[in-house]
Amino acid sequence: MAEMPLIKLRGISRIYGQGEAMVRALDGVNMTVHAGEFIAIMGPSGSGKSTAMNVIGCLDAPTDGHYLYNGVEVAKLTSDQRALLRRHYLGFVFQGYNLLARTSALQNVELPLIYKGLPRGQRRDMAAEALKKVGLGDRLHHDPSELSGGQQQRVAIARALAGNPQVVLADEPTGNLDTKRSVEIMEVLRDLNRDDGLTIIMVTHEEDMAQFADRLVWMVDGRIERDGPTKRPEPSVGVLEEK
């Protein structure tokens, strides 16, 4: 028996506005994601890639179509149930690091675990472990102002990882970084996918960063134009520590 897809989109459309102001951001999108995949979504501005990410992340609801997560029709969930799905199964990484200033890396990573109601000791341990996974085990008590841009994005990745999600959704995770730091962030994501089996769906406009993924989905005018494998670069040795 074939393995059930983790995520299944069928005929997904998202329409904004009405009449002459109507915009069809997604137009009948079909996509299947299996556990353990690393997918890059690319396309020109206005292609619908960020809208697709928002629908998958339950940050936006489709106008038409079916979205199944682990076989469950997301449209049939209540708003509270969708919030629980986001909280327990999905992790988010954005272009802006969205870290709290004057708050340590450890406390930033701990924040979503507070909303889960976990006791302080447990969430501290989970946050510390997540930071070690991204190569920041010696930066637990540094504030964002004491960290480079690449290190701040690693903290944001650790925050997404802390709750042990099934899927990490990364929206332009290297958009604010130079090439060297961008490659280091992509190596972190690649290692999490390869070594931990984490499912990653990433939106990017950078073709060289997309090459770190196993699969490339190319969108144009709200539709998927191409969907196929990418050529992954040879892995480097370990995750580089920034000084």
Backbone as numpy.savetxt, mean C-alpha at the origin, in Angstrom:
# Nx Ny Nz CAx CAy CAz Cx Cy Cz
-8.39 -27.73 -6.77 -9.24 -26.53 -6.77 -8.36 -25.28 -6.77
-8.69 -24.31 -7.64 -7.91 -23.08 -7.72 -8.03 -22.28 -6.43
-6.94 -21.63 -6.07 -6.93 -20.81 -4.86 -7.85 -19.60 -5.04
-8.63 -19.31 -3.99 -9.52 -18.13 -4.05 -8.69 -16.85 -4.09
-9.01 -15.93 -5.00 -8.28 -14.66 -5.02 -8.48 -13.90 -3.71
-7.44 -13.18 -3.32 -7.57 -12.32 -2.14 -8.46 -11.12 -2.47
-8.28 -10.56 -3.66 -9.05 -9.41 -4.11 -9.56 -9.68 -5.52
-10.82 -9.38 -5.74 -11.41 -9.60 -7.07 -12.30 -8.41 -7.41
-11.94 -7.70 -8.47 -12.75 -6.59 -8.98 -13.41 -7.03 -10.27
-14.72 -6.84 -10.38 -15.44 -7.23 -11.59 -16.38 -6.10 -12.02
-16.10 -5.53 -13.18 -16.95 -4.47 -13.73 -17.01 -3.24 -12.86
-15.90 -2.90 -12.20 -15.89 -1.76 -11.27 -15.87 -0.43 -12.04
-16.85 0.41 -11.76 -16.89 1.77 -12.29 -17.00 2.75 -11.14
-16.41 3.93 -11.33 -16.56 5.01 -10.35 -16.80 6.29 -11.11
-17.97 6.87 -10.89 -18.40 8.08 -11.60 -18.55 9.21 -10.60
-17.98 10.37 -10.95 -18.12 11.58 -10.15 -18.91 12.62 -10.94
-19.79 13.33 -10.26 -20.53 14.40 -10.90 -21.65 13.88 -11.80
-22.34 14.84 -12.43 -23.48 14.51 -13.29 -23.46 15.39 -14.54
-24.20 14.95 -15.54 -24.34 15.74 -16.76 -23.01 16.01 -17.42
-22.81 17.26 -17.85 -21.57 17.62 -18.53 -20.37 17.59 -17.60
-20.61 17.64 -16.29 -19.52 17.60 -15.32 -19.15 16.18 -14.91
-19.81 15.20 -15.48 -19.58 13.81 -15.09 -18.18 13.34 -15.51
-17.51 12.68 -14.58 -16.19 12.10 -14.85 -16.26 10.62 -14.52
-15.89 9.78 -15.49 -15.87 8.33 -15.28 -14.43 7.94 -14.93
-14.13 7.98 -13.63 -12.76 7.72 -13.19 -12.35 6.27 -13.39
-13.29 5.35 -13.19 -13.08 3.93 -13.48 -14.21 3.46 -14.38
-13.87 2.63 -15.37 -14.85 2.25 -16.38 -14.77 0.74 -16.64
-15.47 -0.02 -15.81 -15.54 -1.47 -16.01 -14.24 -2.20 -15.75
-13.60 -1.89 -14.64 -12.30 -2.49 -14.32 -12.46 -3.92 -13.78
-11.70 -4.84 -14.37 -11.62 -6.22 -13.89 -10.18 -6.49 -13.46
-9.99 -6.95 -12.22 -8.64 -7.25 -11.75 -8.72 -8.28 -10.64
-7.79 -9.21 -10.65 -7.71 -10.24 -9.62 -6.33 -10.18 -8.97
-6.30 -10.23 -7.64 -5.05 -10.20 -6.89 -5.00 -11.44 -6.00
-3.92 -12.20 -6.12 -3.73 -13.36 -5.26 -2.76 -13.03 -4.14
-2.88 -13.73 -3.02 -2.00 -13.52 -1.88 -0.54 -13.68 -2.30
0.30 -12.76 -1.83 1.73 -12.84 -2.11 2.18 -12.14 -3.37
1.27 -11.51 -4.11 1.66 -10.79 -5.31 2.21 -9.40 -4.96
3.07 -8.90 -5.83 3.57 -7.53 -5.75 3.21 -6.88 -7.08
2.23 -5.98 -7.03 1.66 -5.39 -8.24 1.93 -3.89 -8.27
2.40 -3.40 -9.41 2.53 -1.96 -9.64 1.44 -1.52 -10.60
0.75 -0.44 -10.24 -0.27 0.14 -11.11 0.27 1.46 -11.65
0.31 1.59 -12.97 0.83 2.79 -13.61 -0.18 3.33 -14.61
0.08 4.54 -15.09 -0.77 5.16 -16.10 -0.61 6.66 -16.05
-1.02 7.36 -17.09 -0.92 8.82 -17.11 -1.85 9.45 -16.07
-1.67 10.73 -15.83 -2.55 11.46 -14.91 -4.00 11.32 -15.38
-4.90 11.06 -14.44 -6.30 10.90 -14.78 -6.67 9.53 -15.31
-5.73 8.58 -15.21 -5.99 7.24 -15.75 -6.87 6.40 -14.83
-6.99 6.81 -13.57 -7.82 6.07 -12.62 -7.05 5.21 -11.65
-5.72 5.28 -11.69 -4.92 4.39 -10.84 -5.11 4.69 -9.35
-5.17 5.95 -8.97 -5.38 6.28 -7.55 -6.80 5.97 -7.11
-7.76 6.17 -8.02 -9.15 5.82 -7.70 -9.27 4.32 -7.47
-8.61 3.53 -8.31 -8.62 2.08 -8.13 -8.04 1.71 -6.77
-6.94 2.37 -6.40 -6.32 2.11 -5.09 -7.29 2.47 -3.96
-7.99 3.59 -4.09 -8.93 4.00 -3.05 -10.11 3.03 -2.92
-10.56 2.48 -4.04 -11.64 1.49 -3.99 -11.16 0.22 -3.29
-9.98 -0.26 -3.66 -9.43 -1.46 -3.04 -9.23 -1.25 -1.54
-8.80 -0.03 -1.18 -8.55 0.28 0.23 -9.79 0.66 1.02
-10.97 0.56 0.39 -12.24 0.91 1.05 -12.26 2.36 1.51
-11.50 3.21 0.81 -11.54 4.65 1.07 -12.55 5.33 0.17
-13.01 4.62 -0.86 -14.02 5.11 -1.78 -14.86 3.91 -2.22
-16.10 4.17 -2.56 -17.01 3.09 -2.96 -17.26 3.16 -4.46
-17.28 2.02 -5.15 -17.57 2.04 -6.59 -19.01 2.41 -6.87
-19.24 2.99 -8.03 -20.60 3.30 -8.46 -21.31 2.04 -8.94
-20.57 1.19 -9.64 -21.11 -0.08 -10.15 -20.05 -1.15 -10.03
-20.49 -2.41 -10.12 -19.56 -3.52 -10.14 -19.47 -4.23 -8.80
-18.58 -5.21 -8.74 -18.44 -6.05 -7.56 -16.99 -6.06 -7.10
-16.80 -5.85 -5.79 -15.48 -5.93 -5.16 -15.57 -7.00 -4.08
-14.83 -8.08 -4.27 -14.81 -9.17 -3.29 -13.44 -9.22 -2.61
-13.46 -9.22 -1.29 -12.24 -9.38 -0.51 -12.33 -10.71 0.22
-11.45 -11.63 -0.11 -11.51 -12.98 0.45 -12.89 -13.60 0.25
-13.48 -13.33 -0.89 -14.76 -13.91 -1.23 -15.96 -13.18 -0.67
-15.74 -12.11 0.11 -16.83 -11.35 0.73 -17.12 -10.11 -0.12
-18.38 -9.89 -0.45 -18.79 -8.71 -1.22 -18.69 -7.48 -0.33
-17.72 -6.61 -0.64 -17.45 -5.45 0.21 -18.64 -4.50 0.25
-19.39 -4.38 -0.85 -20.54 -3.47 -0.90 -21.62 -3.85 0.10
-21.64 -5.10 0.52 -22.66 -5.56 1.47 -22.25 -5.33 2.92
-21.02 -4.87 3.13 -20.56 -4.60 4.49 -21.08 -3.24 4.95
-21.32 -3.12 6.24 -21.67 -1.82 6.80 -20.44 -0.93 6.86
-20.63 0.35 7.11 -19.48 1.26 7.19 -18.54 0.84 8.32
-19.09 0.35 9.43 -18.26 -0.12 10.54 -17.46 -1.36 10.14
-18.09 -2.25 9.38 -17.39 -3.45 8.94 -16.28 -3.11 7.95
-16.52 -2.14 7.08 -15.47 -1.71 6.16 -14.31 -1.08 6.92
-14.63 -0.33 7.97 -13.57 0.26 8.80 -12.74 -0.84 9.47
-13.39 -1.90 9.91 -12.67 -3.02 10.52 -11.79 -3.73 9.49
-12.29 -3.84 8.26 -11.49 -4.46 7.20 -10.21 -3.64 6.97
-10.36 -2.32 6.90 -9.18 -1.45 6.73 -8.23 -1.61 7.91
-8.78 -1.64 9.11 -7.95 -1.62 10.32 -7.17 -2.93 10.50
-7.80 -4.06 10.16 -7.21 -5.35 10.48 -6.55 -6.06 9.30
-6.89 -5.69 8.08 -6.39 -6.44 6.93 -5.58 -5.61 5.95
-5.69 -4.28 6.03 -5.03 -3.41 5.06 -4.07 -2.45 5.76
-2.91 -2.24 5.14 -1.96 -1.23 5.60 -1.75 -0.22 4.50
-1.54 1.04 4.86 -1.46 2.11 3.86 -0.13 2.86 3.99
0.49 3.13 2.83 1.69 3.96 2.75 1.43 5.01 1.68
1.67 6.28 2.02 1.39 7.37 1.09 2.67 8.11 0.71
2.56 8.97 -0.31 3.71 9.75 -0.75 4.21 10.65 0.38
3.28 11.33 1.05 3.63 12.10 2.23 3.70 11.16 3.42
4.68 11.31 4.25 4.93 10.32 5.31 3.85 10.34 6.39
3.21 11.49 6.58 2.10 11.62 7.53 2.50 11.18 8.95
3.70 11.56 9.36 4.15 11.24 10.71 3.85 12.40 11.65
3.63 12.09 12.90 3.40 13.12 13.91 4.73 13.71 14.34
4.84 15.04 14.26 6.07 15.71 14.67 6.24 15.61 16.19
7.48 15.71 16.64 7.81 15.66 18.07 7.28 14.39 18.72
7.15 13.34 17.91 6.71 12.04 18.39 7.67 11.00 17.83
8.19 10.13 18.67 9.23 9.20 18.24 8.74 8.25 17.15
9.69 7.65 16.46 9.35 6.65 15.45 8.52 5.54 16.06
8.89 5.10 17.25 8.16 4.02 17.93 6.72 4.43 18.21
6.53 5.65 18.69 5.17 6.11 19.00 4.33 6.29 17.74
4.97 6.73 16.65 4.25 6.86 15.38 3.75 5.51 14.89
4.59 4.50 14.99 4.21 3.16 14.54 3.17 2.55 15.46
3.22 2.92 16.72 2.27 2.41 17.72 0.85 2.91 17.51
0.71 4.07 16.89 -0.58 4.75 16.85 -1.74 3.88 16.36
-1.64 3.20 15.19 -2.79 2.38 14.77 -3.09 1.22 15.70
-2.09 0.79 16.47 -2.30 -0.31 17.41 -3.10 0.15 18.62
-3.02 1.44 18.91 -3.85 2.00 20.00 -5.32 1.88 19.62
-5.62 2.18 18.34 -7.01 2.09 17.87 -7.52 0.66 17.90
-6.61 -0.30 17.85 -7.02 -1.70 17.94 -7.28 -2.13 19.39
-6.93 -1.25 20.33 -7.18 -1.56 21.73 -6.17 -2.50 22.36
-4.98 -2.61 21.78 -3.96 -3.52 22.32 -3.30 -2.91 23.55
-2.91 -3.73 24.51 -2.23 -3.21 25.70 -0.88 -2.60 25.34
-0.42 -1.68 26.17 0.76 -0.88 25.85 2.00 -1.74 25.57
2.24 -2.71 26.42 3.42 -3.54 26.24 3.42 -4.29 24.92
2.27 -4.83 24.56 2.17 -5.59 23.32 2.37 -4.70 22.11
1.74 -3.51 22.13 1.88 -2.65 20.96 3.29 -2.08 20.85
3.96 -1.86 21.98 5.35 -1.41 21.94 6.23 -2.47 21.27
6.02 -3.73 21.66 6.80 -4.82 21.08 6.53 -4.96 19.59
5.26 -4.86 19.20 4.90 -4.99 17.79 5.48 -3.84 16.97
5.44 -2.63 17.52 5.97 -1.46 16.82 7.48 -1.57 16.66
8.16 -2.02 17.72 9.62 -2.17 17.65 10.00 -3.22 16.62
9.26 -4.31 16.56 9.55 -5.37 15.60 9.34 -4.87 14.17
8.30 -4.08 13.94 8.04 -3.53 12.61 9.17 -2.60 12.18
9.68 -1.79 13.10 10.78 -0.89 12.78 12.06 -1.66 12.49
12.28 -2.73 13.20 13.46 -3.56 12.91 13.37 -4.16 11.51
12.17 -4.53 11.10 11.99 -5.14 9.77 12.37 -4.19 8.65
12.22 -2.90 8.88 12.55 -1.92 7.83 13.92 -1.29 8.05
14.72 -1.89 8.93 16.09 -1.44 9.12 16.25 -0.24 10.03
15.28 0.00 10.91 15.35 1.15 11.82 15.35 0.73 13.29
15.93 -0.44 13.56 15.97 -0.91 14.95 16.76 -0.01 15.88
17.66 0.81 15.31 18.45 1.72 16.15 17.93 3.16 16.09
16.71 3.33 15.57 16.14 4.68 15.45 14.77 4.77 16.16
14.52 3.88 17.08 13.19 3.79 17.70 12.77 5.10 18.36
13.71 5.80 18.95 13.35 6.97 19.76 13.72 8.29 19.08
13.95 8.24 17.76 14.22 9.45 17.00 12.91 10.07 16.52
12.80 11.40 16.62 11.65 12.11 16.06 11.83 12.25 14.54
10.73 12.53 13.81 10.85 12.70 12.36 11.88 13.74 11.94
12.03 14.82 12.73 13.00 15.86 12.38 14.44 15.36 12.45
14.65 14.24 13.13 15.99 13.65 13.26 16.23 12.54 12.23
15.29 12.35 11.33 15.38 11.29 10.34 15.39 11.87 8.93
16.08 11.20 8.02 16.06 11.61 6.61 14.71 11.26 6.00
14.47 11.76 4.78 13.21 11.45 4.11 13.02 9.96 3.92
14.09 9.26 3.52 13.98 7.82 3.34 13.67 7.10 4.64
14.28 7.56 5.72 14.00 6.94 7.03 12.58 7.22 7.48
12.08 8.44 7.20 10.69 8.75 7.56 9.72 7.85 6.79
10.02 7.58 5.51 9.15 6.69 4.76 9.22 5.27 5.29
10.39 4.87 5.80 10.49 3.54 6.42 9.62 3.46 7.68
9.59 4.56 8.44 8.71 4.59 9.61 7.26 4.43 9.16
6.89 5.10 8.07 5.52 4.99 7.55 5.22 3.56 7.11
6.20 2.89 6.51 6.02 1.49 6.12 5.87 0.62 7.36
6.70 0.86 8.37 6.60 0.10 9.62 5.23 0.29 10.26
4.71 1.50 10.19 3.37 1.77 10.75 2.31 0.95 10.01
2.47 0.83 8.69 1.53 0.01 7.91 1.66 -1.46 8.26
2.87 -1.89 8.62 3.13 -3.30 8.92 2.73 -3.71 10.32
2.68 -2.75 11.23 2.58 -3.07 12.66 1.38 -3.94 13.00
0.27 -3.75 12.30 -0.93 -4.54 12.61 -1.02 -5.86 11.87
0.09 -6.28 11.23 0.14 -7.54 10.47 -0.96 -7.62 9.41
-0.99 -6.67 8.48 -2.04 -6.68 7.43 -1.79 -7.78 6.41
-2.84 -8.14 5.69 -2.68 -9.06 4.56 -2.16 -8.34 3.33
-2.54 -7.07 3.19 -2.20 -6.29 2.00 -1.67 -4.93 2.43
-0.59 -4.48 1.78 -0.13 -3.10 1.93 -0.41 -2.37 0.62
-1.10 -1.23 0.73 -1.41 -0.37 -0.41 -0.49 0.84 -0.34
0.37 0.98 -1.34 1.37 2.05 -1.34 1.10 2.99 -2.50
0.76 4.23 -2.19 0.42 5.23 -3.21 1.60 6.18 -3.40
2.35 6.02 -4.48 3.53 6.82 -4.80 4.50 6.86 -3.61
4.94 5.70 -3.10 5.76 5.69 -1.88 7.14 6.32 -2.04
7.61 6.50 -3.29 8.92 7.10 -3.51 8.82 8.49 -4.14
7.62 9.04 -4.18 7.39 10.30 -4.89 8.15 11.48 -4.34
8.50 11.47 -3.05 9.20 12.60 -2.44 10.69 12.34 -2.23
11.22 11.26 -2.83 12.59 10.84 -2.53 13.48 10.91 -3.77
14.80 11.08 -3.53 15.74 11.02 -4.64 15.93 9.56 -5.06
16.68 9.36 -6.13 16.80 8.02 -6.70 17.38 7.01 -5.72
18.44 7.39 -5.01 19.08 6.45 -4.08 18.12 6.02 -2.99
17.43 6.99 -2.38 16.50 6.66 -1.31 15.29 5.88 -1.86
14.88 6.23 -3.08 13.76 5.51 -3.69 14.08 4.03 -3.86
15.29 3.75 -4.35 15.69 2.35 -4.52 15.72 1.63 -3.19
16.20 2.30 -2.15 16.25 1.66 -0.83 14.85 1.33 -0.32
13.89 2.26 -0.53 12.50 1.99 -0.12 11.94 0.82 -0.91
12.22 0.77 -2.21 11.71 -0.34 -3.02 12.35 -1.66 -2.61
13.59 -1.63 -2.17 14.23 -2.85 -1.68 13.55 -3.34 -0.40
13.15 -2.40 0.45 12.42 -2.78 1.66 11.11 -3.47 1.29
10.35 -2.84 0.37 9.07 -3.42 -0.04 9.27 -4.78 -0.71
10.27 -4.87 -1.59 10.55 -6.12 -2.27 10.88 -7.24 -1.29
11.70 -6.91 -0.27 12.09 -7.93 0.71 10.90 -8.37 1.55
10.01 -7.43 1.89 8.81 -7.79 2.65 7.92 -8.72 1.84
7.84 -8.46 0.55 7.05 -9.32 -0.33 7.71 -10.69 -0.50
9.00 -10.70 -0.78 9.71 -11.94 -1.07 9.92 -12.81 0.17
10.29 -12.18 1.29 10.65 -12.95 2.48 9.46 -13.24 3.38
8.52 -12.29 3.46 7.37 -12.45 4.37 6.09 -12.81 3.63
6.13 -12.81 2.30 4.92 -13.14 1.53 3.85 -12.07 1.58
4.23 -10.83 1.93 3.26 -9.75 2.04 2.74 -9.36 0.66
1.44 -9.22 0.52 0.83 -8.77 -0.72 0.94 -7.24 -0.80
1.49 -6.74 -1.90 1.70 -5.30 -2.05 1.08 -4.83 -3.36
0.28 -3.77 -3.29 -0.26 -3.11 -4.47 0.21 -1.67 -4.42
0.96 -1.26 -5.43 1.61 0.05 -5.42 1.23 0.86 -6.65
0.84 2.09 -6.43 0.66 3.06 -7.52 1.95 3.85 -7.66
2.45 3.98 -8.88 3.65 4.76 -9.11 3.63 5.34 -10.52
4.34 6.45 -10.72 4.51 7.00 -12.06 5.95 6.77 -12.53
6.75 6.10 -11.71 8.17 5.90 -12.01 8.38 4.48 -12.54
8.72 4.39 -13.81 8.83 3.08 -14.46 9.93 2.22 -13.83
11.05 2.85 -13.42 12.13 2.06 -12.84 11.73 1.50 -11.47
10.89 2.22 -10.74 10.42 1.70 -9.46 9.41 0.56 -9.66
8.61 0.67 -10.71 7.63 -0.38 -11.00 8.31 -1.71 -11.31
9.56 -1.66 -11.77 10.26 -2.88 -12.13 10.56 -3.77 -10.92
10.43 -3.22 -9.72 10.63 -4.03 -8.52 9.44 -4.97 -8.27
8.31 -4.66 -8.88 7.12 -5.50 -8.72 7.20 -6.70 -9.67
6.37 -7.69 -9.41 6.29 -8.87 -10.28 5.31 -8.66 -11.43
4.36 -7.75 -11.24 3.27 -7.61 -12.20 2.96 -6.13 -12.39
2.72 -5.75 -13.63 2.42 -4.36 -13.95 1.02 -4.25 -14.55
0.21 -3.39 -13.95 -1.12 -3.07 -14.47 -1.06 -1.65 -15.01
-1.33 -1.49 -16.32 -1.26 -0.17 -16.94 -2.68 0.31 -17.23
-3.02 1.51 -16.71 -4.36 2.04 -16.86 -4.38 3.27 -17.76
-5.43 3.39 -18.55 -5.67 4.56 -19.41 -7.17 4.84 -19.40
-7.54 6.09 -19.12 -8.94 6.52 -19.17 -9.87 5.61 -18.37
-9.43 5.23 -17.18 -10.28 4.46 -16.29 -10.38 2.98 -16.61
-9.59 2.52 -17.59 -9.62 1.10 -17.96 -8.22 0.50 -17.84
-8.18 -0.80 -17.65 -6.89 -1.50 -17.67 -6.55 -1.83 -19.12
-5.43 -1.27 -19.57 -5.01 -1.48 -20.96 -4.06 -2.67 -21.08
-3.19 -2.85 -20.07 -2.27 -3.98 -20.06 -2.15 -4.53 -18.66
-1.92 -5.82 -18.55 -1.77 -6.47 -17.25 -0.88 -7.69 -17.47
0.36 -7.59 -16.99 1.28 -8.69 -17.22 2.51 -8.59 -16.34
3.45 -9.52 -16.50 4.63 -9.56 -15.63 5.61 -8.44 -15.93
6.36 -8.06 -14.92 7.48 -7.13 -15.10 8.77 -7.93 -14.95
9.84 -7.35 -15.40 11.14 -7.99 -15.22 11.75 -7.43 -13.95
11.85 -8.25 -12.92 12.36 -7.79 -11.63 13.89 -7.73 -11.66
14.47 -6.65 -11.10 15.94 -6.55 -11.07 16.54 -7.56 -10.11
17.84 -7.81 -10.28 18.54 -8.70 -9.37 18.53 -8.10 -7.97
18.25 -8.90 -6.93 18.22 -8.36 -5.57 19.59 -7.94 -5.09
19.64 -6.84 -4.33 20.89 -6.44 -3.70 21.03 -7.18 -2.38
22.16 -7.05 -1.76 22.42 -7.78 -0.52 21.92 -6.95 0.65
20.88 -7.46 1.32 20.39 -6.83 2.54 19.71 -5.51 2.29
19.24 -4.89 3.36 18.60 -3.59 3.33 19.58 -2.58 3.85
19.83 -1.52 3.07 20.82 -0.53 3.46 20.33 0.31 4.62
21.19 0.53 5.58 20.89 1.44 6.69 21.30 2.84 6.27
20.46 3.83 6.48 20.84 5.21 6.22 21.50 5.79 7.45
22.53 6.54 7.22 23.23 7.18 8.33 22.92 8.66 8.37
